[in-house]
Amino acid sequence: MSKAYLNASIKGRSVQCLLDTGSDLTLAPFELTKKHRLKLKESSVKIIKAANGSDIIIEGETVIPLHVMGRRFPTLVLVSRDLTEVILGIGWLQTNHCEWDFINNKVRFDSGDW
Protein backbone atom coordinates (compact mmCIF):
# COMPACT_ATOMS: atom_id res chain seq x y z
CA MET A 1 0.00 0.00 0.00
CA SER A 2 1.28 3.46 -0.91
CA LYS A 3 -0.07 6.42 1.12
CA ALA A 4 -3.83 6.18 0.56
CA TYR A 5 -3.65 3.72 -2.34
CA LEU A 6 -4.40 0.01 -2.19
CA ASN A 7 -2.62 -2.37 -4.57
CA ALA A 8 -5.22 -4.53 -6.28
CA SER A 9 -5.82 -6.34 -9.55
CA ILE A 10 -8.66 -6.70 -12.01
CA LYS A 11 -8.56 -9.72 -14.29
CA GLY A 12 -4.87 -10.17 -13.50
CA ARG A 13 -3.87 -6.57 -14.22
CA SER A 14 -2.55 -4.32 -11.47
CA VAL A 15 -4.56 -1.29 -10.45
CA GLN A 16 -4.08 1.30 -7.72
CA CYS A 17 -7.27 2.14 -5.80
CA LEU A 18 -7.67 5.29 -3.76
CA LEU A 19 -9.02 4.62 -0.26
CA ASP A 20 -11.31 7.57 0.41
CA THR A 21 -13.04 7.71 3.79
CA GLY A 22 -14.56 11.03 2.72
CA SER A 23 -16.43 9.49 -0.20
CA ASP A 24 -19.80 7.84 0.36
CA LEU A 25 -19.56 6.19 -3.06
CA THR A 26 -17.25 3.73 -4.81
CA LEU A 27 -16.34 4.88 -8.30
CA ALA A 28 -14.35 3.80 -11.35
CA PRO A 29 -13.19 5.48 -14.55
CA PHE A 30 -14.98 4.60 -17.77
CA GLU A 31 -11.65 3.74 -19.46
CA LEU A 32 -10.98 1.03 -16.87
CA THR A 33 -14.33 -0.65 -17.50
CA LYS A 34 -13.73 -0.43 -21.26
CA LYS A 35 -10.20 -1.88 -20.92
CA HIS A 36 -11.48 -4.86 -18.94
CA ARG A 37 -14.62 -5.28 -21.07
CA LEU A 38 -16.99 -4.90 -18.15
CA LYS A 39 -20.68 -4.46 -18.99
CA LEU A 40 -22.28 -1.22 -17.90
CA LYS A 41 -25.83 -1.12 -16.61
CA GLU A 42 -27.92 2.00 -16.36
CA SER A 43 -27.68 3.69 -12.97
CA SER A 44 -30.37 5.69 -11.21
CA VAL A 45 -27.57 8.09 -10.26
CA LYS A 46 -26.78 10.47 -13.14
CA ILE A 47 -24.66 13.24 -11.60
CA ILE A 48 -22.74 13.49 -8.33
CA LYS A 49 -20.73 16.31 -6.79
CA ALA A 50 -16.98 16.06 -6.26
CA ALA A 51 -15.39 17.37 -3.07
CA ASN A 52 -14.47 20.56 -4.96
CA GLY A 53 -18.11 21.09 -5.99
CA SER A 54 -17.71 20.13 -9.65
CA ASP A 55 -20.15 17.76 -11.33
CA ILE A 56 -19.18 14.17 -12.07
CA ILE A 57 -21.38 12.66 -14.77
CA ILE A 58 -22.23 9.00 -14.21
CA GLU A 59 -22.26 6.78 -17.31
CA GLY A 60 -23.65 3.73 -15.50
CA GLU A 61 -22.65 1.07 -13.00
CA THR A 62 -20.89 -2.26 -13.08
CA VAL A 63 -19.33 -4.86 -10.81
CA ILE A 64 -15.52 -4.93 -10.83
CA PRO A 65 -13.88 -8.28 -9.95
CA LEU A 66 -11.36 -6.67 -7.60
CA HIS A 67 -8.62 -8.86 -6.08
CA VAL A 68 -6.73 -7.65 -3.01
CA MET A 69 -4.27 -9.65 -0.91
CA GLY A 70 -5.36 -12.91 -2.52
CA ARG A 71 -9.05 -12.27 -1.87
CA ARG A 72 -11.81 -11.51 -4.36
CA PHE A 73 -14.07 -8.53 -3.74
CA PRO A 74 -16.90 -8.18 -6.30
CA THR A 75 -17.26 -4.39 -6.16
CA LEU A 76 -20.25 -2.42 -7.40
CA VAL A 77 -19.04 0.91 -8.79
CA LEU A 78 -20.50 3.97 -10.42
CA VAL A 79 -18.64 4.67 -13.66
CA SER A 80 -17.63 8.08 -15.01
CA ARG A 81 -15.51 9.48 -17.83
CA ASP A 82 -14.56 12.27 -15.40
CA LEU A 83 -12.40 9.94 -13.28
CA THR A 84 -8.87 8.62 -13.74
CA GLU A 85 -8.68 6.17 -10.82
CA VAL A 86 -10.75 3.72 -8.81
CA ILE A 87 -12.06 5.30 -5.61
CA LEU A 88 -13.05 2.94 -2.81
CA GLY A 89 -15.39 4.88 -0.54
CA ILE A 90 -16.28 4.46 3.12
CA GLY A 91 -19.14 2.09 2.30
CA TRP A 92 -16.75 -0.33 0.57
CA LEU A 93 -14.31 -0.12 3.48
CA GLN A 94 -17.08 -0.87 6.00
CA THR A 95 -18.75 -3.62 3.97
CA ASN A 96 -15.45 -5.43 3.56
CA HIS A 97 -14.43 -5.02 7.23
CA CYS A 98 -11.33 -3.04 6.34
CA GLU A 99 -9.05 -1.81 9.10
CA TRP A 100 -6.62 0.92 8.19
CA ASP A 101 -3.46 1.39 10.24
CA PHE A 102 -2.55 4.99 9.45
CA ILE A 103 0.69 4.95 11.46
CA ASN A 104 2.18 1.96 9.63
CA ASN A 105 0.35 2.63 6.34
CA LYS A 106 -1.27 -0.82 6.12
CA VAL A 107 -4.73 -2.30 5.71
CA ARG A 108 -6.28 -5.65 6.56
CA PHE A 109 -9.63 -7.32 6.11
CA ASP A 110 -11.63 -9.31 8.67
CA SER A 111 -8.80 -9.18 11.24
CA GLY A 112 -6.49 -10.93 8.75
CA ASP A 113 -2.84 -10.21 8.07
CA TRP A 114 -1.58 -6.68 7.69
Disulfide bonds with the S-S distance in Angstrom:
none
